């Protein structure tokens, strides 16, 4: 698994209002990124489903700062995660939390 591929996929998908999230790797990065951008601390979670639900409940009344955030929130809302959570999804989640230049492909 090359984490930067999932990261770059989310960045590319943030530009389009017809994109869909394809896996838990993308979801993990998106959740970390949205947590950082919205200054939201997600408490400990037991599964990808719980992470998604907690973040979406926090974002329920959040007004996206731009089209990128709006599109990522929409695709996160539409995504149905499975139970996959491993060292790669964990790494992608933390990459999102630590992102300093979110809309640039690297």
DRENDO-696538 format. One record per atom (N, C-alpha, C): x negated, y, z; residue in one letter; residue number from 0; atom name. Coordinates in steps of 0.05 Angstrom, whole numbers, plus 5000, padded with zeros to 4 digits. Layout:
REM residues N
[pt [X Y Z] "A" NUM "CA"] ...
***
This chain:
REM residues 106
[pt [4983 4976 5000] "X" 0 "N"] [pt [5000 5000 5000] "X" 0 "CA"] [pt [4982 5025 5000] "X" 0 "C"] [pt [4987 5043 4982] "X" 1 "N"] [pt [4973 5068 4980] "X" 1 "CA"] [pt [4993 5090 4990] "X" 1 "C"] [pt [4990 5099 5015] "X" 2 "N"] [pt [5009 5117 5027] "X" 2 "CA"] [pt [5014 5143 5010] "X" 2 "C"] [pt [4994 5152 4997] "X" 3 "N"] [pt [4997 5177 4983] "X" 3 "CA"] [pt [5018 5174 4960] "X" 3 "C"] [pt [5022 5150 4950] "X" 4 "N"] [pt [5042 5146 4929] "X" 4 "CA"] [pt [5070 5152 4940] "X" 4 "C"] [pt [5077 5143 4963] "X" 5 "N"] [pt [5103 5148 4975] "X" 5 "CA"] [pt [5106 5177 4982] "X" 5 "C"] [pt [5084 5189 4992] "X" 6 "N"] [pt [5084 5218 4998] "X" 6 "CA"] [pt [5090 5234 4973] "X" 6 "C"] [pt [5075 5228 4952] "X" 7 "N"] [pt [5078 5243 4927] "X" 7 "CA"] [pt [5106 5238 4914] "X" 7 "C"] [pt [5117 5215 4918] "X" 8 "N"] [pt [5144 5209 4908] "X" 8 "CA"] [pt [5164 5228 4921] "X" 8 "C"] [pt [5162 5231 4947] "X" 9 "N"] [pt [5181 5249 4961] "X" 9 "CA"] [pt [5177 5278 4952] "X" 9 "C"] [pt [5152 5286 4948] "X" 10 "N"] [pt [5148 5314 4939] "X" 10 "CA"] [pt [5160 5317 4911] "X" 10 "C"] [pt [5156 5298 4893] "X" 11 "N"] [pt [5168 5300 4866] "X" 11 "CA"] [pt [5199 5300 4868] "X" 11 "C"] [pt [5210 5283 4885] "X" 12 "N"] [pt [5239 5280 4887] "X" 12 "CA"] [pt [5251 5305 4900] "X" 12 "C"] [pt [5236 5320 4915] "X" 13 "N"] [pt [5247 5344 4928] "X" 13 "CA"] [pt [5254 5366 4907] "X" 13 "C"] [pt [5244 5363 4883] "X" 14 "N"] [pt [5250 5383 4862] "X" 14 "CA"] [pt [5275 5377 4846] "X" 14 "C"] [pt [5287 5353 4850] "X" 15 "N"] [pt [5309 5345 4833] "X" 15 "CA"] [pt [5334 5338 4851] "X" 15 "C"] [pt [5357 5347 4842] "X" 16 "N"] [pt [5381 5341 4857] "X" 16 "CA"] [pt [5394 5315 4849] "X" 16 "C"] [pt [5381 5299 4833] "X" 17 "N"] [pt [5391 5273 4826] "X" 17 "CA"] [pt [5374 5250 4835] "X" 17 "C"] [pt [5354 5256 4851] "X" 18 "N"] [pt [5335 5235 4860] "X" 18 "CA"] [pt [5347 5218 4882] "X" 18 "C"] [pt [5336 5194 4885] "X" 19 "N"] [pt [5344 5175 4906] "X" 19 "CA"] [pt [5319 5165 4920] "X" 19 "C"] [pt [5321 5159 4945] "X" 20 "N"] [pt [5299 5147 4960] "X" 20 "CA"] [pt [5299 5117 4954] "X" 20 "C"] [pt [5275 5106 4950] "X" 21 "N"] [pt [5273 5078 4942] "X" 21 "CA"] [pt [5263 5059 4963] "X" 21 "C"] [pt [5254 5068 4986] "X" 22 "N"] [pt [5245 5049 5006] "X" 22 "CA"] [pt [5238 5062 5032] "X" 22 "C"] [pt [5233 5045 5052] "X" 23 "N"] [pt [5226 5054 5078] "X" 23 "CA"] [pt [5200 5070 5079] "X" 23 "C"] [pt [5182 5065 5061] "X" 24 "N"] [pt [5157 5081 5060] "X" 24 "CA"] [pt [5164 5110 5055] "X" 24 "C"] [pt [5180 5115 5034] "X" 25 "N"] [pt [5189 5142 5028] "X" 25 "CA"] [pt [5204 5154 5051] "X" 25 "C"] [pt [5222 5138 5063] "X" 26 "N"] [pt [5239 5148 5085] "X" 26 "CA"] [pt [5221 5156 5109] "X" 26 "C"] [pt [5201 5139 5115] "X" 27 "N"] [pt [5184 5145 5138] "X" 27 "CA"] [pt [5170 5172 5134] "X" 27 "C"] [pt [5159 5177 5110] "X" 28 "N"] [pt [5145 5202 5105] "X" 28 "CA"] [pt [5165 5225 5106] "X" 28 "C"] [pt [5188 5222 5094] "X" 29 "N"] [pt [5209 5243 5094] "X" 29 "CA"] [pt [5218 5250 5122] "X" 29 "C"] [pt [5222 5230 5139] "X" 30 "N"] [pt [5230 5235 5166] "X" 30 "CA"] [pt [5209 5250 5182] "X" 30 "C"] [pt [5184 5242 5178] "X" 31 "N"] [pt [5162 5256 5192] "X" 31 "CA"] [pt [5161 5285 5182] "X" 31 "C"] [pt [5163 5289 5156] "X" 32 "N"] [pt [5161 5316 5144] "X" 32 "CA"] [pt [5185 5333 5154] "X" 32 "C"] [pt [5209 5322 5153] "X" 33 "N"] [pt [5232 5338 5162] "X" 33 "CA"] [pt [5230 5344 5191] "X" 33 "C"] [pt [5220 5326 5207] "X" 34 "N"] [pt [5216 5331 5235] "X" 34 "CA"] [pt [5197 5355 5239] "X" 34 "C"] [pt [5176 5355 5224] "X" 35 "N"] [pt [5156 5377 5226] "X" 35 "CA"] [pt [5169 5403 5217] "X" 35 "C"] [pt [5181 5403 5193] "X" 36 "N"] [pt [5192 5428 5182] "X" 36 "CA"] [pt [5214 5440 5198] "X" 36 "C"] [pt [5229 5424 5212] "X" 37 "N"] [pt [5251 5434 5229] "X" 37 "CA"] [pt [5243 5436 5258] "X" 37 "C"] [pt [5218 5430 5264] "X" 38 "N"] [pt [5208 5431 5292] "X" 38 "CA"] [pt [5225 5414 5310] "X" 38 "C"] [pt [5231 5390 5301] "X" 39 "N"] [pt [5248 5371 5315] "X" 39 "CA"] [pt [5231 5348 5326] "X" 39 "C"] [pt [5233 5343 5351] "X" 40 "N"] [pt [5219 5320 5363] "X" 40 "CA"] [pt [5239 5296 5364] "X" 40 "C"] [pt [5233 5275 5350] "X" 41 "N"] [pt [5250 5252 5350] "X" 41 "CA"] [pt [5241 5234 5373] "X" 41 "C"] [pt [5259 5227 5392] "X" 42 "N"] [pt [5250 5209 5414] "X" 42 "CA"] [pt [5243 5182 5403] "X" 42 "C"] [pt [5232 5165 5419] "X" 43 "N"] [pt [5224 5138 5411] "X" 43 "CA"] [pt [5248 5124 5398] "X" 43 "C"] [pt [5242 5110 5377] "X" 44 "N"] [pt [5263 5096 5362] "X" 44 "CA"] [pt [5255 5067 5359] "X" 44 "C"] [pt [5275 5049 5356] "X" 45 "N"] [pt [5269 5021 5354] "X" 45 "CA"] [pt [5270 5010 5326] "X" 45 "C"] [pt [5281 5025 5307] "X" 46 "N"] [pt [5283 5015 5280] "X" 46 "CA"] [pt [5285 5038 5260] "X" 46 "C"] [pt [5280 5033 5235] "X" 47 "N"] [pt [5283 5054 5214] "X" 47 "CA"] [pt [5312 5065 5214] "X" 47 "C"] [pt [5332 5048 5219] "X" 48 "N"] [pt [5360 5057 5219] "X" 48 "CA"] [pt [5364 5077 5242] "X" 48 "C"] [pt [5353 5072 5265] "X" 49 "N"] [pt [5355 5090 5288] "X" 49 "CA"] [pt [5341 5116 5283] "X" 49 "C"] [pt [5317 5115 5271] "X" 50 "N"] [pt [5303 5139 5264] "X" 50 "CA"] [pt [5319 5156 5245] "X" 50 "C"] [pt [5330 5145 5224] "X" 51 "N"] [pt [5346 5159 5205] "X" 51 "CA"] [pt [5371 5171 5219] "X" 51 "C"] [pt [5385 5156 5235] "X" 52 "N"] [pt [5409 5166 5248] "X" 52 "CA"] [pt [5403 5189 5267] "X" 52 "C"] [pt [5382 5186 5283] "X" 53 "N"] [pt [5375 5208 5301] "X" 53 "CA"] [pt [5367 5233 5287] "X" 53 "C"] [pt [5351 5231 5266] "X" 54 "N"] [pt [5343 5255 5251] "X" 54 "CA"] [pt [5367 5267 5237] "X" 54 "C"] [pt [5384 5252 5224] "X" 55 "N"] [pt [5407 5263 5211] "X" 55 "CA"] [pt [5426 5276 5230] "X" 55 "C"] [pt [5429 5266 5254] "X" 56 "N"] [pt [5446 5279 5274] "X" 56 "CA"] [pt [5435 5306 5282] "X" 56 "C"] [pt [5409 5308 5285] "X" 57 "N"] [pt [5396 5333 5291] "X" 57 "CA"] [pt [5399 5353 5268] "X" 57 "C"] [pt [5398 5343 5244] "X" 58 "N"] [pt [5400 5360 5220] "X" 58 "CA"] [pt [5428 5368 5212] "X" 58 "C"] [pt [5448 5357 5226] "X" 59 "N"] [pt [5476 5361 5219] "X" 59 "CA"] [pt [5483 5391 5216] "X" 59 "C"] [pt [5473 5408 5233] "X" 60 "N"] [pt [5479 5437 5232] "X" 60 "CA"] [pt [5455 5453 5223] "X" 60 "C"] [pt [5435 5440 5212] "X" 61 "N"] [pt [5411 5454 5203] "X" 61 "CA"] [pt [5416 5465 5175] "X" 61 "C"] [pt [5408 5490 5171] "X" 62 "N"] [pt [5409 5502 5144] "X" 62 "CA"] [pt [5382 5500 5131] "X" 62 "C"] [pt [5380 5484 5109] "X" 63 "N"] [pt [5354 5480 5096] "X" 63 "CA"] [pt [5342 5506 5087] "X" 63 "C"] [pt [5316 5508 5090] "X" 64 "N"] [pt [5301 5533 5084] "X" 64 "CA"] [pt [5299 5537 5054] "X" 64 "C"] [pt [5300 5515 5038] "X" 65 "N"] [pt [5297 5517 5009] "X" 65 "CA"] [pt [5308 5492 4996] "X" 65 "C"] [pt [5306 5492 4969] "X" 66 "N"] [pt [5317 5469 4954] "X" 66 "CA"] [pt [5303 5443 4960] "X" 66 "C"] [pt [5277 5445 4966] "X" 67 "N"] [pt [5262 5421 4973] "X" 67 "CA"] [pt [5274 5407 4998] "X" 67 "C"] [pt [5277 5422 5019] "X" 68 "N"] [pt [5289 5411 5043] "X" 68 "CA"] [pt [5317 5401 5038] "X" 68 "C"] [pt [5333 5416 5023] "X" 69 "N"] [pt [5360 5408 5017] "X" 69 "CA"] [pt [5361 5381 5003] "X" 69 "C"] [pt [5344 5378 4983] "X" 70 "N"] [pt [5344 5353 4968] "X" 70 "CA"] [pt [5334 5329 4985] "X" 70 "C"] [pt [5314 5334 5001] "X" 71 "N"] [pt [5304 5312 5018] "X" 71 "CA"] [pt [5325 5303 5039] "X" 71 "C"] [pt [5338 5322 5050] "X" 72 "N"] [pt [5360 5316 5069] "X" 72 "CA"] [pt [5382 5300 5056] "X" 72 "C"] [pt [5389 5308 5031] "X" 73 "N"] [pt [5410 5293 5017] "X" 73 "CA"] [pt [5402 5265 5010] "X" 73 "C"] [pt [5377 5261 5001] "X" 74 "N"] [pt [5369 5234 4994] "X" 74 "CA"] [pt [5365 5217 5019] "X" 74 "C"] [pt [5357 5229 5041] "X" 75 "N"] [pt [5355 5214 5066] "X" 75 "CA"] [pt [5383 5206 5076] "X" 75 "C"] [pt [5402 5223 5073] "X" 76 "N"] [pt [5429 5217 5081] "X" 76 "CA"] [pt [5440 5194 5065] "X" 76 "C"] [pt [5434 5192 5039] "X" 77 "N"] [pt [5445 5172 5021] "X" 77 "CA"] [pt [5430 5145 5023] "X" 77 "C"] [pt [5406 5145 5034] "X" 78 "N"] [pt [5390 5121 5035] "X" 78 "CA"] [pt [5399 5101 5057] "X" 78 "C"] [pt [5398 5076 5051] "X" 79 "N"] [pt [5405 5055 5070] "X" 79 "CA"] [pt [5379 5039 5076] "X" 79 "C"] [pt [5367 5044 5099] "X" 80 "N"] [pt [5342 5031 5105] "X" 80 "CA"] [pt [5346 5002 5113] "X" 80 "C"] [pt [5324 4986 5110] "X" 81 "N"] [pt [5324 4959 5120] "X" 81 "CA"] [pt [5308 4959 5146] "X" 81 "C"] [pt [5301 4936 5156] "X" 82 "N"] [pt [5287 4934 5182] "X" 82 "CA"] [pt [5257 4936 5180] "X" 82 "C"] [pt [5246 4941 5156] "X" 83 "N"] [pt [5217 4943 5153] "X" 83 "CA"] [pt [5205 4966 5167] "X" 83 "C"] [pt [5188 4961 5187] "X" 84 "N"] [pt [5172 4981 5200] "X" 84 "CA"] [pt [5146 4968 5208] "X" 84 "C"] [pt [5124 4977 5195] "X" 85 "N"] [pt [5098 4965 5199] "X" 85 "CA"] [pt [5077 4986 5200] "X" 85 "C"] [pt [5052 4979 5199] "X" 86 "N"] [pt [5031 4999 5202] "X" 86 "CA"] [pt [5031 5019 5179] "X" 86 "C"] [pt [5041 5012 5156] "X" 87 "N"] [pt [5042 5030 5133] "X" 87 "CA"] [pt [5065 5050 5137] "X" 87 "C"] [pt [5088 5041 5145] "X" 88 "N"] [pt [5110 5060 5150] "X" 88 "CA"] [pt [5103 5078 5173] "X" 88 "C"] [pt [5090 5067 5193] "X" 89 "N"] [pt [5082 5084 5216] "X" 89 "CA"] [pt [5062 5106 5207] "X" 89 "C"] [pt [5043 5098 5190] "X" 90 "N"] [pt [5024 5117 5179] "X" 90 "CA"] [pt [5038 5139 5163] "X" 90 "C"] [pt [5056 5131 5147] "X" 91 "N"] [pt [5071 5151 5130] "X" 91 "CA"] [pt [5087 5170 5147] "X" 91 "C"] [pt [5100 5160 5168] "X" 92 "N"] [pt [5115 5177 5187] "X" 92 "CA"] [pt [5096 5198 5199] "X" 92 "C"] [pt [5073 5189 5208] "X" 93 "N"] [pt [5054 5208 5219] "X" 93 "CA"] [pt [5042 5227 5199] "X" 93 "C"] [pt [5039 5218 5174] "X" 94 "N"] [pt [5030 5236 5153] "X" 94 "CA"] [pt [5050 5259 5149] "X" 94 "C"] [pt [5075 5252 5150] "X" 95 "N"] [pt [5096 5273 5148] "X" 95 "CA"] [pt [5095 5292 5171] "X" 95 "C"] [pt [5091 5282 5195] "X" 96 "N"] [pt [5090 5299 5219] "X" 96 "CA"] [pt [5066 5318 5219] "X" 96 "C"] [pt [5045 5309 5205] "X" 97 "N"] [pt [5020 5325 5204] "X" 97 "CA"] [pt [5016 5341 5179] "X" 97 "C"] [pt [5035 5340 5161] "X" 98 "N"] [pt [5033 5353 5135] "X" 98 "CA"] [pt [5029 5383 5138] "X" 98 "C"] [pt [5010 5394 5123] "X" 99 "N"] [pt [5004 5423 5124] "X" 99 "CA"] [pt [5012 5437 5098] "X" 99 "C"] [pt [5015 5423 5077] "X" 100 "N"] [pt [5021 5435 5051] "X" 100 "CA"] [pt [5042 5417 5037] "X" 100 "C"] [pt [5067 5418 5046] "X" 101 "N"] [pt [5086 5397 5039] "X" 101 "CA"] [pt [5095 5395 5010] "X" 101 "C"] [pt [5093 5416 4994] "X" 102 "N"] [pt [5104 5414 4967] "X" 102 "CA"] [pt [5082 5413 4946] "X" 102 "C"] [pt [5058 5404 4954] "X" 103 "N"] [pt [5036 5402 4935] "X" 103 "CA"] [pt [5028 5373 4932] "X" 103 "C"] [pt [5026 5363 4907] "X" 104 "N"] [pt [5017 5336 4901] "X" 104 "CA"] [pt [4987 5335 4905] "X" 104 "C"] [pt [4978 5315 4919] "X" 105 "N"] [pt [4948 5313 4923] "X" 105 "CA"] [pt [4939 5285 4915] "X" 105 "C"] 
***
